Amino acid sequence: MITTEPPAKLTHNEVIKEAIPTLAGNIAATVASGTDQFSADDQQFIKFHGIYQQDDRDARKVGKKFIMMVRGRIPGGVMTPAQWIAFDDLASNYANNTLRITTRQSIQFHGIVMSGLGPLIKRINDCLLSTLAACGDVNRNVMASPAPAQNAARAAMIADVHRVVAALAPQTKAYHAIWLDGVQLNLDDPANKDFVDPLYGKTYLPRKFKTAFVLPPVNDMDVFTNDLGFIGIVENGQLVGYNLTVGGGMGRSHGNSVTYPRLADVFGFIKPSQVVDVAKAVLTVHRDFGDRTDRKHARLKYVVAERGVDFVRNEIEKRAGLKLEPARKFAFTTTADDYGWHRAIDGTNFLTLFVECGRVKDADDHRMKTALRRVAEKFGGIEFRLTGNQNVILANVADADKAAVTALLAEHGVRTEKQASLLHSNSMACPALPTCGLALAESERALPGLIDRIEKLCGDLGLGAEEIVIRSTGCPNGCARPYMAEIGFVGKAPGRYQLWLGGNASGTRLNQLFKDVIKEAELENELRPLLARFATERTAGERFGDWCDRVLLKEQPSAAN
């Protein structure tokens, strides 16, 4: 007797996308109703509109207070002064009076109540940005190297970024109807009920999809952590094409061995004219082969890992109608932002400012939020560029304005010189508690204090001038890319973290799990013997992550088990 396995059951997200392919849900009606929260299904739909429903976890003892996080879609992280002022206004009027720069060159607003959603999102669109596809099972914000060091090549790259953004944007009319017109779509209308997105189909992607462009030798986008990456190849100052990378991703789940961080593979070289066709091809491979039965196993990285690079390459070539050329030589030296003032090739100046954990706010004598607003109001030609390391670049600063910008920032307690603290300036954290519902431990609120303690420890061991990349997340989903850090903290429970070690400065190597649980209170006891050994055993110029990979992790090959 022949038996066959029944087809695997689709996730609930797949069912509701099939039922309401416009992604409209009951969102507009809920916003207009005066309630403070969305239904369970609409909480999934609003993600496509750039919204997450959250609650203040610090206030749970007295009852849930529902709040929203709204994320902008800011291609390449580039904003005009007028757009920065608009976002600053929105943070003050509708959110918690801070701007949260993300690790994907965007800005998040936290603490928004239901009545503020409509005005906030409409104003974002009025200033010619959007929140559509900032979250959800679609291509997210497209990242691009922000530093103006290679002007002609970067200008060509940014043009390609905008072509990809337009090509991969979902076409549903629900976003415009809800947030600009205030209209609830009629879900029984055949035009809505049977809507099929020209690229995504009726049920979009199995999970999120991330894209980044980068210009060597700086890997400031952590390009290998993206589903789709374009490594710019520059010859004689001109962008001649890209090495294509496919299949990266950070997310994993504690105790689930079928989930893991993965670096993308380099698939070959393409010309700039082929970028859109290739981007669509890679995205549709995810659409057609991604796992729709288990959202924890639904990313493109698992398709590449399990079906193989050759299978995926053949699919890309077939769908794009081209043959990938052999990859061209490139090298990365760093993932870091270069702080302080710099001269661009076109003769203008740019300033890279450190933003602790990406949180632009006014606190005591360090009034960064007010300072950046004043810059935007006074210097109309300056361009605001968000970095993948949660910092801000002020670009296109004329020589005549440089001293005035420096003075204005200093007046508000904002430093313009290179950062004295190497450990703080090479750190990243996700927001975690109290807003993120997935957080198991603190991250943004804890990391600065943890780094202070690590700095003291390094000073005691004669490592005070050592640069170490340190990243923290409150859960294993990896939003701050902790699996690329030299030291990565991944939350397991309140005050408890996994310790990951061995990433490198160029962003080309994953770290490894060294210890499954360490207590925050015992940080010094955990790290002191490791750093002490590093101080005495390192080779000349060797970084901590490289020493961990060369020595420490080879001594404990079973540490991740």
Rosetta blueprint (number, residue, H / E / L):
1 M L
2 I L
3 T L
4 T L
5 E L
6 P L
7 P L
8 A L
9 K L
10 L L
11 T L
12 H H
13 N H
14 E H
15 V H
16 I H
17 K H
18 E H
19 A H
20 I L
21 P L
22 T L
23 L L
24 A L
25 G L
26 N L
27 I H
28 A H
29 A H
30 T H
31 V H
32 A H
33 S H
34 G L
35 T L
36 D L
37 Q L
38 F L
39 S L
40 A H
41 D H
42 D H
43 Q H
44 Q H
45 F H
46 I H
47 K H
48 F H
49 H L
50 G L
51 I E
52 Y E
53 Q E
54 Q E
55 D E
56 D L
57 R H
58 D H
59 A H
60 R H
61 K H
62 V H
63 G L
64 K L
65 K L
66 F E
67 I E
68 M E
69 M E
70 V E
71 R E
72 G L
73 R E
74 I L
75 P H
76 G H
77 G H
78 V E
79 M E
80 T L
81 P H
82 A H
83 Q H
84 W H
85 I H
86 A H
87 F H
88 D H
89 D H
90 L H
91 A H
92 S H
93 N H
94 Y H
95 A L
96 N L
97 N L
98 T L
99 L E
100 R E
101 I E
102 T L
103 T L
104 R L
105 Q L
106 S L
107 I E
108 Q E
109 F E
110 H E
111 G E
112 I E
113 V L
114 M H
115 S H
116 G H
117 L H
118 G H
119 P H
120 L H
121 I H
122 K H
123 R H
124 I H
125 N H
126 D H
127 C L
128 L L
129 L L
130 S E
131 T L
132 L L
133 A L
134 A L
135 C L
136 G L
137 D L
138 V L
139 N E
140 R L
141 N L
142 V L
143 M E
144 A E
145 S L
146 P L
147 A L
148 P L
149 A L
150 Q L
151 N H
152 A H
153 A H
154 R H
155 A H
156 A H
157 M H
158 I H
159 A H
160 D H
161 V H
162 H H
163 R H
164 V H
165 V H
166 A H
167 A H
168 L L
169 A L
170 P L
171 Q L
172 T L
173 K L
174 A H
175 Y H
176 H H
177 A H
178 I H
179 W H
180 L H
181 D H
182 G L
183 V L
184 Q L
185 L L
186 N L
187 L L
188 D L
189 D L
190 P H
191 A H
192 N H
193 K H
194 D L
195 F L
196 V L
197 D E
198 P L
199 L L
200 Y L
201 G E
202 K L
203 T L
204 Y L
205 L L
206 P L
207 R L
208 K L
209 F E
210 K L
211 T E
212 A E
213 F E
214 V E
215 L L
216 P L
217 P L
218 V E
219 N L
220 D L
221 M L
222 D L
223 V H
224 F H
225 T H
226 N L
227 D L
228 L E
229 G E
230 F E
231 I E
232 G E
233 I E
234 V E
235 E E
236 N L
237 G L
238 Q E
239 L E
240 V E
241 G E
242 Y E
243 N E
244 L E
245 T E
246 V E
247 G L
248 G L
249 G E
250 M L
251 G L
252 R L
253 S L
254 H L
255 G L
256 N L
257 S L
258 V L
259 T L
260 Y L
261 P L
262 R E
263 L L
264 A L
265 D E
266 V E
267 F E
268 G E
269 F E
270 I E
271 K L
272 P H
273 S H
274 Q H
275 V H
276 V H
277 D H
278 V H
279 A H
280 K H
281 A H
282 V H
283 L H
284 T H
285 V H
286 H H
287 R H
288 D H
289 F H
290 G L
291 D L
292 R L
293 T L
294 D L
295 R H
296 K H
297 H H
298 A L
299 R L
300 L H
301 K H
302 Y H
303 V H
304 V H
305 A H
306 E H
307 R H
308 G L
309 V H
310 D H
311 F H
312 V H
313 R H
314 N H
315 E H
316 I H
317 E H
318 K H
319 R H
320 A H
321 G L
322 L L
323 K L
324 L L
325 E E
326 P L
327 A L
328 R L
329 K L
330 F L
331 A L
332 F L
333 T L
334 T E
335 T L
336 A L
337 D L
338 D L
339 Y L
340 G E
341 W E
342 H E
343 R E
344 A L
345 I L
346 D L
347 G L
348 T L
349 N E
350 F E
351 L E
352 T E
353 L E
354 F L
355 V L
356 E H
357 C H
358 G H
359 R E
360 V E
361 K L
362 D E
363 A E
364 D L
365 D L
366 H E
367 R E
368 M H
369 K H
370 T H
371 A H
372 L H
373 R H
374 R H
375 V H
376 A H
377 E H
378 K H
379 F L
380 G L
381 G L
382 I L
383 E E
384 F E
385 R E
386 L E
387 T L
388 G L
389 N L
390 Q L
391 N L
392 V E
393 I E
394 L E
395 A E
396 N E
397 V E
398 A L
399 D H
400 A H
401 D H
402 K H
403 A H
404 A H
405 V H
406 T H
407 A H
408 L H
409 L H
410 A H
411 E H
412 H L
413 G L
414 V L
415 R L
416 T L
417 E L
418 K L
419 Q L
420 A L
421 S L
422 L H
423 L H
424 H H
425 S H
426 N L
427 S E
428 M E
429 A E
430 C L
431 P L
432 A L
433 L L
434 P L
435 T L
436 C L
437 G L
438 L L
439 A L
440 L L
441 A L
442 E L
443 S L
444 E L
445 R L
446 A L
447 L H
448 P H
449 G H
450 L H
451 I H
452 D H
453 R H
454 I H
455 E H
456 K H
457 L H
458 C H
459 G H
460 D H
461 L L
462 G L
463 L L
464 G L
465 A L
466 E L
467 E L
468 I L
469 V L
470 I E
471 R E
472 S E
473 T E
474 G L
475 C L
476 P L
477 N L
478 G L
479 C L
480 A L
481 R L
482 P H
483 Y H
484 M H
485 A L
486 E L
487 I E
488 G E
489 F E
490 V E
491 G E
492 K E
493 A E
494 P L
495 G L
496 R E
497 Y E
498 Q E
499 L E
500 W E
501 L E
502 G L
503 G L
504 N L
505 A L
506 S L
507 G L
508 T L
509 R L
510 L L
511 N L
512 Q E
513 L E
514 F E
515 K E
516 D E
517 V E
518 I E
519 K E
520 E H
521 A H
522 E H
523 L H
524 E H
525 N H
526 E H
527 L H
528 R H
529 P H
530 L H
531 L H
532 A H
533 R H
534 F H
535 A H
536 T H
537 E H
538 R L
539 T L
540 A L
541 G L
542 E L
543 R L
544 F H
545 G H
546 D H
547 W H
548 C H
549 D H
550 R H
551 V H
552 L H
553 L H
554 K H
555 E H
556 Q L
557 P L
558 S L
559 A L
560 A L
561 N L
